[in-house]
Amino acid sequence: MNIGIIGAGAISKRHLNAFRVIPGATVTAICDVNEAQAKATAAEFSVPNIFTDYQDILSDPSIEAVSIVTPTFTHGKIVADALAAGKHVLCEKPPALTYEEALRNEEAAKASGKLLMYGFVSRFRQEHQLLKQFVEEGRLGKIYYAEASRMQNCSLLGGWFRDKTKSGGGQLMDAAIHQLDLLLWLIDYPEVQSVRGFTSDVNKDLPERIQGVGGGYLSAHNTPIPRTIESFATGYITFKDGRNLIIKAAQIANTPNPGTRFEILGDKGGVACEDTSMKFLTIDPSNYFVSSEPVITRNVNNFETELRHFVDCCENNTPCIPNAHQGTQLIRIMRAIYESAETGKEILF
């Protein structure tokens, strides 16, 4: 299967590294509006064809699929154009800036008969695959509550990421979207009843004045841009079956406990995950609590597992795990969190 990569930034290299070890998958072209960036990445990975206009990739009949690794605000249109050109599509998260864009592309994928898969790579981590198995086997029982957080003290995020009209939002939209998708997937994306959200721009000038810290993802097209994304956000989601979920995210927060974590509670057991560690609590037949922690040798590349799945879905019609409909639902929930935060009202579905 011949593949074109649209976008030559940092994430493209993860896709290129994965594709080159997948039998039958060949990246034959790469595109970026920054020609120097495209040439450098192509040279590093021996990609023969270089373009600055993604339409050149879409017009090539030998290319069967595209991997879209461009900025968030470009996703909606490029996905639509790729599907119209008859390509299978893997698009990095977030699926789109708006629910309307995501819904349009979901419908376009159905009409075209082509695969539209979104890049929610967290689903492919070994421990999360194990957890999905535990949930499906009923080891946690009936799940009634889930929560996740992705917190930083001070991210020096740069470029278009700082502009909410281009990124769609801050840590919640760009990063914690992985945790929200993961929890929704683990509980089978139940129907939403209502959403409440809260955001704050507290300490938004901290990245310019903080001392002693560094880091933060920078766009390859990095120019000084005023910060309009939120510093901190929370979302509270209630489902029609009575369950509920809380998501919390920050790029700027005076928390002494930064990091990524989540917890899921069921009537037979629960699980807590902090960064790469995962602990289960269950009730044994003698009605004692039993705590356990799986031992996992982290020898599998998540992106490789994800992209193997993409190729398999394209070639063998294997049911897609991060499918287009779930991507649409996720963006609807995400936009409802921000709408609720702006209006102060609960958003009913």
C-alpha positions as CSV (number, residue, x, y, z in Angstrom):
1,M,0.0,0.0,0.0
2,N,1.4,3.3,-1.1
3,I,1.0,6.1,1.5
4,G,1.4,9.9,1.4
5,I,2.3,11.9,4.5
6,I,0.7,15.3,4.7
7,G,2.7,17.4,7.1
8,A,6.5,17.1,7.9
9,G,6.6,18.2,11.5
10,A,7.7,16.2,14.6
11,I,4.7,13.8,14.7
12,S,5.3,12.9,11.0
13,K,8.6,11.3,12.1
14,R,6.7,8.9,14.4
15,H,4.5,7.9,11.6
16,L,7.4,7.5,9.2
17,N,9.3,5.4,11.7
18,A,6.3,3.1,12.1
19,F,5.4,2.8,8.5
20,R,8.9,1.7,7.4
21,V,8.7,-1.4,9.6
22,I,5.2,-2.5,8.5
23,P,5.3,-5.0,5.7
24,G,3.6,-3.8,2.6
25,A,3.4,-0.2,3.6
26,T,5.5,2.2,1.6
27,V,5.6,6.0,2.1
28,T,6.1,7.4,-1.4
29,A,5.5,11.1,-0.9
30,I,5.6,13.8,1.8
31,C,4.2,17.3,1.7
32,D,4.6,20.4,3.8
33,V,4.0,24.1,3.1
34,N,7.5,24.6,4.5
35,E,9.6,23.1,1.6
36,A,12.8,23.0,3.6
37,Q,11.1,21.0,6.3
38,A,9.6,18.6,3.7
39,K,13.0,18.1,2.1
40,A,14.8,17.5,5.4
41,T,12.2,14.9,6.5
42,A,12.1,13.2,3.1
43,A,15.9,12.9,3.1
44,E,16.0,11.5,6.6
45,F,13.4,8.7,5.7
46,S,14.3,8.3,2.0
47,V,10.9,9.4,0.7
48,P,11.2,9.9,-3.0
49,N,8.6,12.6,-3.7
50,I,8.3,16.0,-2.1
51,F,5.5,18.5,-2.5
52,T,4.4,21.8,-0.9
53,D,0.7,21.4,-1.9
54,Y,-1.2,18.4,-0.5
55,Q,-3.4,18.3,-3.6
56,D,-0.4,16.9,-5.5
57,I,-0.5,13.8,-3.2
58,L,-4.3,13.5,-3.5
59,S,-4.1,13.6,-7.3
60,D,-1.6,10.8,-7.5
61,P,-3.6,7.6,-8.3
62,S,-0.8,5.3,-7.0
63,I,-1.2,6.6,-3.5
64,E,-4.0,4.7,-1.7
65,A,-3.9,6.2,1.7
66,V,-2.7,9.4,3.5
67,S,-1.6,10.2,7.0
68,I,-2.5,13.7,8.0
69,V,-0.2,15.2,10.6
70,T,-0.8,18.9,10.1
71,P,-2.0,21.6,12.5
72,T,-5.5,21.1,14.0
73,F,-7.2,24.0,12.1
74,T,-6.3,22.3,8.8
75,H,-7.7,18.8,9.6
76,G,-11.3,19.3,8.6
77,K,-10.6,20.4,5.0
78,I,-7.7,18.1,4.3
79,V,-9.7,15.1,5.5
80,A,-12.7,16.1,3.3
81,D,-10.4,16.6,0.3
82,A,-8.7,13.3,0.8
83,L,-11.9,11.3,1.1
84,A,-13.2,13.1,-2.0
85,A,-10.0,12.0,-3.8
86,G,-10.7,8.4,-2.9
87,K,-8.0,7.9,-0.3
88,H,-8.1,6.0,3.0
89,V,-7.4,8.5,5.7
90,L,-5.5,8.5,9.0
91,C,-5.8,11.9,10.7
92,E,-4.0,12.8,13.9
93,K,-6.1,14.1,16.8
94,P,-8.1,16.3,17.2
95,P,-10.4,15.1,14.5
96,A,-11.5,18.6,13.6
97,L,-12.0,22.1,15.1
98,T,-15.8,21.8,15.2
99,Y,-18.5,19.1,15.5
100,E,-20.0,20.1,12.2
101,E,-16.6,19.5,10.4
102,A,-16.3,16.1,12.1
103,L,-19.8,15.0,11.3
104,R,-19.4,16.1,7.6
105,N,-16.3,14.0,7.3
106,E,-17.9,11.0,9.0
107,E,-20.7,11.1,6.5
108,A,-18.2,11.6,3.6
109,A,-16.3,8.5,4.7
110,K,-19.5,6.5,4.7
111,A,-20.4,7.7,1.2
112,S,-16.9,7.1,-0.2
113,G,-16.5,3.6,1.2
114,K,-13.0,4.7,2.4
115,L,-11.6,4.3,5.9
116,L,-11.4,7.4,8.2
117,M,-9.4,6.6,11.3
118,Y,-8.3,9.1,13.9
119,G,-4.9,9.0,15.7
120,F,-5.8,8.2,19.3
121,V,-2.6,6.3,20.0
122,S,-3.2,5.9,23.7
123,R,-5.7,3.1,22.9
124,F,-2.8,1.1,21.6
125,R,-0.6,1.2,24.7
126,Q,-0.1,-2.3,26.1
127,E,-1.6,-1.5,29.5
128,H,-4.7,0.1,28.0
129,Q,-5.2,-2.8,25.7
130,L,-5.1,-5.0,28.8
131,L,-7.5,-2.8,30.7
132,K,-9.9,-2.9,27.7
133,Q,-9.8,-6.7,28.0
134,F,-10.5,-6.5,31.8
135,V,-13.5,-4.3,31.2
136,E,-14.9,-6.5,28.4
137,E,-14.5,-9.6,30.6
138,G,-16.5,-7.9,33.3
139,R,-13.7,-7.9,35.9
140,L,-14.7,-4.4,37.0
141,G,-18.4,-5.2,36.9
142,K,-20.8,-2.4,36.0
143,I,-18.8,0.8,35.6
144,Y,-20.5,3.9,37.1
145,Y,-17.7,6.5,37.3
146,A,-14.5,7.5,35.5
147,E,-12.2,10.5,35.8
148,A,-8.9,11.6,34.2
149,S,-6.5,14.5,34.5
150,R,-3.5,15.8,32.5
151,M,-1.8,18.5,34.4
152,Q,1.3,20.7,33.9
153,N,2.7,23.4,36.0
154,C,3.8,25.7,33.2
155,S,4.0,24.6,29.5
156,L,6.0,26.9,27.3
157,L,3.8,25.9,24.4
158,G,4.4,28.0,21.3
159,G,3.2,28.8,17.8
160,W,-0.3,28.2,16.6
161,F,-1.0,26.0,19.7
162,R,-1.5,29.2,21.7
163,D,-4.2,30.5,19.4
164,K,-7.6,29.0,20.2
165,T,-9.0,29.8,16.8
166,K,-6.4,27.5,15.3
167,S,-6.0,24.9,18.1
168,G,-9.5,24.8,19.4
169,G,-8.3,25.1,23.0
170,G,-5.5,24.4,25.3
171,Q,-4.4,21.3,27.2
172,L,-7.9,19.9,27.2
173,M,-8.4,20.0,23.4
174,D,-4.8,19.2,22.4
175,A,-3.5,16.7,24.9
176,A,-6.2,15.6,27.4
177,I,-8.3,14.7,24.4
178,H,-6.3,11.4,24.5
179,Q,-7.5,10.7,28.1
180,L,-11.1,11.6,27.4
181,D,-11.2,9.4,24.3
182,L,-9.5,6.6,26.2
183,L,-12.1,6.6,29.0
184,L,-15.0,6.9,26.5
185,W,-13.6,4.0,24.5
186,L,-13.1,1.8,27.7
187,I,-16.8,2.3,28.6
188,D,-18.0,1.9,25.0
189,Y,-18.8,5.5,24.2
190,P,-22.2,5.7,25.9
191,E,-24.9,8.2,24.9
192,V,-24.3,11.6,26.5
193,Q,-27.2,13.3,28.4
194,S,-25.5,16.6,29.4
195,V,-22.1,18.4,29.7
196,R,-20.9,21.1,32.0
197,G,-17.6,22.9,31.6
198,F,-15.3,25.4,33.3
199,T,-12.2,27.2,32.0
200,S,-9.8,29.7,33.4
201,D,-6.9,31.8,32.0
202,V,-5.4,32.2,35.5
203,N,-1.6,33.0,35.4
204,K,-1.7,33.1,31.6
205,D,1.5,35.3,31.6
206,L,3.4,32.7,33.6
207,P,5.3,31.2,30.7
208,E,6.9,34.6,30.0
209,R,8.0,35.2,33.6
210,I,8.6,31.8,35.2
211,Q,12.2,30.8,36.0
212,G,13.8,27.4,36.2
213,V,11.6,25.4,33.9
214,G,11.5,24.5,30.2
215,G,9.7,22.4,27.7
216,G,6.5,22.6,25.8
217,Y,5.6,21.5,22.3
218,L,6.6,24.0,19.6
219,S,5.1,24.1,16.1
220,A,7.6,23.8,13.3
221,H,6.2,27.0,12.0
222,N,6.8,28.8,15.3
223,T,6.1,32.5,15.4
224,P,5.2,34.7,18.4
225,I,1.5,34.5,18.9
226,P,-0.6,36.0,21.7
227,R,-1.9,33.3,24.1
228,T,-5.7,33.0,23.8
229,I,-6.1,29.3,25.0
230,E,-7.2,28.6,28.5
231,S,-4.8,27.8,31.3
232,F,-7.1,25.3,33.1
233,A,-10.2,23.4,32.1
234,T,-12.6,20.8,33.6
235,G,-15.6,19.0,32.1
236,Y,-18.3,17.0,33.7
237,I,-20.2,14.5,31.5
238,T,-23.4,12.7,32.5
239,F,-24.6,9.8,30.4
240,K,-28.1,8.7,29.7
241,D,-27.5,5.4,31.6
242,G,-26.7,7.3,34.8
243,R,-22.9,7.0,34.6
244,N,-20.7,10.1,34.8
245,L,-17.2,11.2,33.9
246,I,-14.9,14.1,34.9
247,I,-12.0,15.4,32.8
248,K,-9.4,17.9,34.1
249,A,-6.6,19.5,32.1
250,A,-4.1,22.4,32.6
251,Q,-1.0,23.8,30.9
252,I,-0.6,26.3,33.7
253,A,-1.5,25.2,37.3
254,N,0.1,25.5,40.7
255,T,-0.4,21.8,41.4
256,P,2.3,20.0,43.4
257,N,1.2,16.8,41.6
258,P,1.5,17.3,37.8
259,G,1.2,14.4,35.4
260,T,-1.3,12.2,33.7
261,R,-3.7,9.9,35.5
262,F,-7.1,8.3,35.4
263,E,-9.4,6.2,37.5
264,I,-12.4,3.9,36.7
265,L,-14.8,2.5,39.3
266,G,-17.1,-0.4,38.9
267,D,-19.2,-2.4,41.3
268,K,-16.8,-5.4,41.2
269,G,-13.5,-3.5,41.1
270,G,-11.6,-0.4,40.1
271,V,-8.4,0.7,38.3
272,A,-6.1,3.6,38.8
273,C,-3.4,4.6,36.3
274,E,-0.7,7.2,36.9
275,D,1.6,7.8,33.9
276,T,2.8,4.3,33.1
277,S,1.8,2.4,36.3
278,M,-1.6,0.7,36.7
279,K,-3.2,-0.8,39.8
280,F,-6.4,-2.8,40.1
281,L,-8.6,-3.3,43.2
282,T,-11.0,-6.2,43.1
283,I,-13.1,-8.3,45.6
284,D,-12.2,-11.9,45.9
285,P,-14.7,-14.7,46.6
286,S,-14.1,-14.4,50.3
287,N,-15.1,-10.7,50.2
288,Y,-11.6,-9.4,50.7
289,F,-10.1,-6.5,48.7
290,V,-7.2,-7.6,46.5
291,S,-4.8,-5.2,45.0
292,S,-2.7,-6.1,42.0
293,E,-0.4,-4.4,39.6
294,P,0.3,-6.0,36.2
295,V,3.9,-6.3,35.1
296,I,4.3,-5.1,31.5
297,T,7.5,-5.0,29.6
298,R,7.2,-1.9,27.4
299,N,8.7,-3.3,24.2
300,V,6.0,-2.3,21.8
301,N,5.9,1.0,19.9
302,N,2.4,2.5,20.3
303,F,2.6,4.3,17.0
304,E,3.7,1.1,15.2
305,T,0.8,-0.8,16.7
306,E,-1.6,1.9,15.7
307,L,-0.4,2.2,12.2
308,R,-0.3,-1.6,11.7
309,H,-4.0,-1.5,12.6
310,F,-4.6,1.3,10.1
311,V,-3.0,-0.7,7.3
312,D,-4.8,-3.9,8.3
313,C,-8.2,-2.0,8.3
314,C,-7.4,-0.6,4.8
315,E,-6.3,-3.9,3.3
316,N,-8.6,-6.4,5.0
317,N,-11.6,-4.3,6.1
318,T,-10.8,-5.1,9.7
319,P,-13.2,-3.1,12.0
320,C,-11.5,0.1,12.9
321,I,-10.9,0.8,16.6
322,P,-10.7,4.6,16.6
323,N,-13.5,5.0,14.1
324,A,-15.0,8.1,12.5
325,H,-18.2,8.0,14.5
326,Q,-16.4,8.0,17.8
327,G,-14.2,10.9,16.6
328,T,-17.4,12.9,15.8
329,Q,-18.9,12.2,19.2
330,L,-15.7,13.1,21.0
331,I,-15.5,16.5,19.3
332,R,-19.2,17.1,20.0
333,I,-18.4,16.5,23.7
334,M,-15.3,18.6,23.6
335,R,-17.0,21.6,22.0
336,A,-19.9,21.3,24.5
337,I,-17.4,21.6,27.4
338,Y,-16.1,24.8,26.0
339,E,-19.6,26.1,25.1
340,S,-20.7,25.4,28.7
341,A,-17.6,27.2,30.1
342,E,-18.4,30.3,27.9
343,T,-22.1,30.5,28.6
344,G,-22.2,29.2,32.2
345,K,-25.0,26.8,31.1
346,E,-25.4,23.0,31.1
347,I,-25.4,21.7,27.5
348,L,-28.1,19.1,26.8
349,F,-27.6,16.5,24.1
